[in-house]
Amino acid sequence: MWDPAVYQRYGSERSRPFFDLTARIGAIRPKTVTDLGCGPGELTATLAERWPDATVTGIDSSPEMIARARTLDAAVTFRVGDVRDWTPDADVLVTNATLQWVPGHRELLSRWAAAMPTGAWIAMQVPGNFDAPSHRALREVARGPRFAGAVGDVVREAPVDDAAGYAELLVAAGARVDAWETTYVHLLPAGGAEHPVLRWMDGTALRPVKAALDETAWAEFRGALGERLAAAYPVRNAMVAFPFRRIFVVAQLAPKYAGDDE
């Protein structure tokens, strides 16, 4: 179960990649805009502000996230749904920090690109930090003797491609592609009993682990992980520097290339 309040603990840091991604979309007056994995909806609402004449839809698999999104005063239709069931009929598709949760999403991207209208846009962002100290520590704890039986298969290695891999896939589908990677250095305030990177991970990577454990085991897991995170991300000047790599792709489908008529 997703908890919107926990997810939004670091709302500013989590929202910045969305704006960096959508700033590169060149659509002027799209008729339909879809945000797959819209979460609590605040970022989706900015798409409706950018394109006020478009029909904007936000879709998320979490009923809790959609319930929160529906409390917004936004010109957006929010609904619960599985991204794998989406009909690719939008002029602009945004999927931000979502596809890393979807097995086989490369095939989904190819299918969407083949079915979306000529000139449509796909904008996607996924985290690329699965080899970071935070995730290495997560895998170490999850696959240790205490927890392997319950969560060893829940924690994944690297469920995403790199920017070049996604670019190659969408170029093969006839798209014009802008792909890049960025490492953000989040400066997280330290304070209280819990390490800030642990609190960050509560909102995303630790969600399936929590679902697999009882209350006692969950507390033990967080304690063991917190010790490793404290060693990997020391507190300096009351802050913790948390580098976070992200992968971005913006593609326009079947565009008119300069020089095609030459």
N, C-alpha and C positions, 0 to 999 in steps of 0.2 A: 504494500500500500504506500502510495506517495503522500507525503505530508507537506502541503504548500508552505506552512510556516517554517518548517525546517529547511526546505529548499531555498527559501527566500532570505535566509540568514545573511548571505553575501550577495544580495540582489544586484548591487552596483557592479561587482566583479563579474557576475554571471551574465549580465545584460550587455556588457560592452562588446563581446564577440558578435552578438546579434546585430548591433548597429554597424559594426565594421563589415559584416556580411551583406546586409541589405543595402548599404550605401553603394555597393557595386552593381546593383540591379539597375539596368537601363530602361526598364519599362516606363512609358509615359502615361498612357491611359488604359491600363488593363481593365477588362470587364470582370474577371474573376480572379481572386487571390486566395490561396489556401495555405494555412500554416499547420503542418503536420508535426504533432508533438508540441502543442501550444502551451502546455503547462497551465499556470494560473492566469494567463491571458493578457497581462499588462503589455507585453511586447507585441502581441498580435494586434492590440488596439492601436498601436502606432502605425501599423500598416493601413488601417482604415483612415487614419488621419492623413497619411501620405497620399492615398488614392481614394478620396471621398466618394467618387462615382462608381467604385468597384463593389462587387458583392464579395465580402471577406468572410471566410469560414475558418474557425480554429477547431482542430480535432486532436483529442488526446485519449489515450487508453485508460487514464485514471479518472474515475468518477469524482474523486476528491478534488482534483485539479479543475475539472470542468465545473463543478459546483462553485468553486471560488471564482472562476472566470465569469460565470453568469451573473455574479454580483456587480460586475463592472458596468459603468454607463458608457458602453462602447457600441459602435455600429458594426458589430460582429456577431455572426451566428456561431455559437459554441456547441459542440456535440461530442459525446463519447464514441470512439471508434478505433479500430486497429488500422495502423498505417498500411498494412499489407492488403487491406480490403478497399483502399481508396481508389476511386475511379479517376484516372489522370486526365481531367478535362479543364484544368485551370490555365490561365494565361501566365500566372506567376505562382510557383510553388516554393515555399520557404520551409526548410526543415532544419532546425537549429538544435544541436546537442540531443539528437533523438536516434539517428540511425545506428549508433553504436550498440543500442539495445536490441536491434532487429537482425537476427540471423539471416544470411542470404540477401542483405540489402543491396549488394552490387547488382544482383539480378533484378531487384526491384527498380533500381535506377535505370537500367537498360530498358526495362518494360515501360516505365513512365516516359522516358525520352522518345520511345517509338510511338507512343500513343498520344502525347500532348500536341496541341496545335502548333503549326509552323510559326516560328518567331517567339514561342513561349520561353519562359525563363525558369530555370531550376537553380535555387541557391541553397547550399547545404553547408553545415559546419558540424564537425565531430571532434571530440577531444582526442589528442594524440599523445597523451601522457601515460600510456600503459606501461612504459618502461621507467617511469619516474620512481624515485625512492618511496613515495607514498604507496604506489601500487605494488612495488616489489615487496614492501613490508606487509601489505594486505595479503598477498599470495603466500608469504612465509607463514603467517599466523594461520591462515585458512587451511593450509596443507600440512600443518604440524599434527602430531599424534592426538592432541586434545580435540581438534575440531574437524579433521579431514573427513570423518564419516558423515558429518552433517552438512558441511559447506565446501568441501574440497572441489566439487564439480560446479559450484555456483560462481566462483571467482574465475574470471576469464583471463586469458593471456593478452592478445591484441586483436580485438574484434573489428578493427578498422584498417583501411588501406592508407597509404600516404597520398599526398596531394598529386604526385605524378601518376599514381595508379588510377585515381578517380578521373583525372584529366584524360588519360588515355581511353578510359571506358566511354566517356561522353563525346570525345572527338570521334571515336568509332561510330557513335550514333548520329553523327552529322552535326554536332554542335560546335559553336565557337566558345572557347573555354578560357576562363580566368581562374587560375588555381594558385594558392599560396599557403604558407604556414606561418604562424606567429607564436612566439613564446611570450606570454604575459608574465610579469613578475608581480604577483599580488602581495602586497604588504599587509599582512593580517595582524590586527592588534592582539597582543598577548594579554591575558588576564583571566582570572578565575582558575578553577582546578583543572580544566580540560584544555588540551592543546588545540589551537585554532584549526590546524589541518584536520584533526579528528572531527571537529565540528563541521568543517566543510564537507568531509566525506560522508557524514551522516545523511546529508541531503541527497546523495546520488549513489556512489559506489557501494556504500554499506547497506543500502536499502534491502537488496536480496539476501544479504547475510543475516540481517535482523529477522527477516521473515522465516529463516530456516532454523533459528535457535529459540530455546525457551529463555525466560527472563534472566535466570542465573547464568546460563552459558553466554548470553549476549553481553552481560556486564563483564564477564571474564574476558571475552573476545576484545571488547573495547579497551579494557585495561592493558592487555598484552599489545595491542596495536598502538595504543597511545604511548607506551614506553619506546617503541621503535620510532615513532614519528618525532618524539621529542629529541631523540639522538640524531635523526636525519635532518630535522629542521629546527636548529637551535634558536632561542630567543635572543635577539640583540636589539638594544635600544627600545625595549618594550614592543618589538615587532617581530614577526616571523616572515621571512621572504619565502614565497611559495611559487616557484616557476611553474607555469602551466602551458604546455604546447597545445595548439589547436590547428585544425586542418580545415581549409576553406575552399569551396568551389562554387563559382557562378558560371552558368552555361546558358547560352541562348541557342535554341534549337533551330536547325536548318536556316541559318542566317544568310544574307546576301554578302559575300566577301567582296571587298574592293578588288577590282581587276578581273572579276569573273567573265566580263564581256570582252576582254582584250584578247 
